[in-house]
Amino acid sequence: MKTENGVTTHIYPADPAAQCQVLCKGGDLMSFSQAHTLVFLPRSMNAMEVIQTIGTLSALTEQFITALMESCDECGGCPDECPFAEQEEPDVTLSAAAREQLGIPHGHKFHTEFHEGRAEFTDAGYRHDISDVPEELREELAAAGVCLGHLDELLMGETEVWYG
């Protein structure tokens, strides 16, 4: 067990049933899972337990934001213009057949360029960019001081930023 920034990390047995017994002292658990996250909570909690859970999740969120800030550097304004400001591309979708014909792997982003009234599509070579981050979360990260231009580069490079 280790505690860092208000979050205590426990190492539990590999068997999920044994983990449930340790976490809830034999009580029922419910789980929530979504995008690289799995959370187990007791089926019932009193008000103080809910408050403590909110505090734990908030501290964990703060650790994630800090990891992004350390990886992206704090936004201090780029010398010329932030690369994020230049990332506007038309909102275009391609069918699976068109992607295959153009050699753009499923899940990859693509670039669209217009030449003499014709659209040209090329594989961008990456799966994620800043446009995949919901607007509300982008605003929160920017307000926290995360450089969105550098975050865009980390997303495109699928760079590891969290080492728990």
C-alpha positions in Angstrom: 0.0 0.0 0.0 1.3 3.5 -0.8 -0.3 6.9 -0.4 0.5 9.8 -2.7 -1.3 13.2 -3.0 -4.2 11.8 -0.9 -4.7 8.7 -3.0 -3.9 5.3 -1.4 -3.0 2.5 -3.9 -3.6 -1.0 -2.6 -2.3 -4.2 -4.2 -5.1 -6.8 -4.1 -5.2 -10.5 -4.8 -5.4 -11.3 -8.6 -8.7 -13.1 -8.0 -11.6 -10.6 -8.4 -13.7 -12.4 -5.8 -10.9 -12.1 -3.3 -10.5 -8.4 -4.2 -14.2 -7.8 -3.4 -13.9 -9.5 -0.1 -10.9 -7.2 0.8 -12.5 -4.0 -0.5 -15.9 -4.3 1.0 -15.2 -6.6 3.9 -17.6 -9.1 2.4 -20.2 -6.7 1.2 -21.7 -6.3 -2.2 -19.9 -4.3 -4.8 -20.9 -2.6 -8.0 -18.5 -1.7 -10.7 -18.3 1.0 -13.3 -16.1 0.7 -16.3 -15.4 3.0 -19.2 -12.4 3.8 -21.4 -9.4 2.4 -19.4 -11.1 2.9 -16.0 -12.6 0.3 -13.7 -14.1 1.5 -10.4 -15.5 -0.7 -7.7 -17.8 0.9 -5.1 -20.0 -0.6 -2.3 -23.6 -0.9 -3.3 -24.6 1.4 -0.5 -22.7 4.2 1.3 -23.6 6.8 3.9 -23.1 10.5 3.3 -19.6 10.6 4.8 -18.5 7.6 2.7 -19.8 9.4 -0.5 -17.9 12.5 0.5 -14.7 10.5 1.1 -15.2 8.8 -2.3 -15.6 12.2 -4.0 -12.4 13.3 -2.3 -10.5 10.2 -3.4 -11.7 10.5 -7.0 -10.9 14.3 -7.1 -7.4 13.6 -5.8 -6.9 11.0 -8.5 -8.2 13.4 -11.2 -5.7 16.0 -9.9 -2.9 13.5 -10.3 -4.0 12.8 -13.9 -4.1 16.5 -14.7 -0.7 17.0 -13.1 0.7 14.1 -15.2 -0.6 15.9 -18.3 0.8 19.3 -17.2 4.2 17.7 -16.5 4.2 16.0 -19.9 2.8 19.0 -21.9 4.4 21.9 -20.0 2.4 24.8 -18.8 0.8 26.9 -21.5 2.8 30.1 -21.5 2.0 31.2 -25.0 4.0 30.1 -28.0 6.4 32.6 -29.5 4.4 32.8 -32.8 1.1 31.1 -32.6 0.0 27.9 -30.8 0.0 24.9 -33.1 -3.4 24.1 -31.7 -4.9 27.2 -33.4 -3.8 25.8 -36.8 -5.5 22.4 -36.5 -8.7 23.2 -38.3 -9.7 20.7 -41.0 -13.1 20.2 -42.7 -15.5 17.8 -41.0 -15.4 14.9 -43.4 -16.0 11.2 -42.9 -15.0 8.4 -45.1 -16.7 5.0 -45.5 -14.8 1.8 -44.7 -14.6 1.0 -48.4 -13.2 4.5 -49.2 -10.6 4.2 -46.4 -9.5 0.8 -47.7 -9.2 2.0 -51.3 -7.1 5.0 -50.1 -5.0 2.9 -47.8 -6.1 4.6 -44.6 -6.2 2.1 -41.8 -9.4 1.8 -39.7 -9.2 4.1 -36.7 -6.6 6.4 -38.2 -7.1 10.1 -38.8 -6.7 11.4 -42.3 -5.8 14.7 -43.8 -8.0 16.5 -46.3 -6.4 18.8 -48.9 -8.2 20.6 -51.7 -6.5 21.1 -55.1 -8.3 22.7 -58.0 -11.8 21.9 -56.5 -10.9 18.2 -55.7 -10.5 16.8 -52.3 -7.4 14.7 -51.6 -7.3 12.3 -48.6 -4.1 10.9 -47.0 -3.4 8.8 -43.9 -2.4 11.1 -41.1 -0.4 8.3 -39.5 -2.1 8.6 -36.1 -5.3 7.6 -34.4 -6.0 10.4 -32.0 -5.6 14.2 -31.9 -6.9 17.1 -29.9 -10.3 16.9 -31.7 -11.0 13.6 -29.8 -10.9 15.5 -26.5 -14.4 16.7 -25.6 -14.7 20.5 -25.8 -15.6 20.8 -22.1 -12.6 18.8 -21.0 -10.3 20.8 -23.4 -11.5 24.0 -21.7 -10.9 22.5 -18.2 -7.4 21.4 -19.2 -6.6 24.8 -20.7 -7.9 26.5 -17.6 -5.6 24.3 -15.5 -2.7 25.5 -17.6 -2.2 22.4 -19.9 -0.7 23.4 -23.3 -3.2 22.1 -25.7 -0.8 22.4 -28.6 1.7 20.1 -26.9 -1.1 17.8 -25.7 -2.2 17.4 -29.4 1.3 16.2 -30.2 1.3 13.7 -27.3 -2.1 12.4 -28.5 -0.9 12.0 -32.0 2.3 10.2 -30.9 0.3 8.1 -28.3 3.0 9.1 -25.8 2.8 7.5 -22.4 2.2 10.2 -19.7 0.9 8.2 -16.7 3.1 5.8 -14.7 1.0 4.7 -11.7 
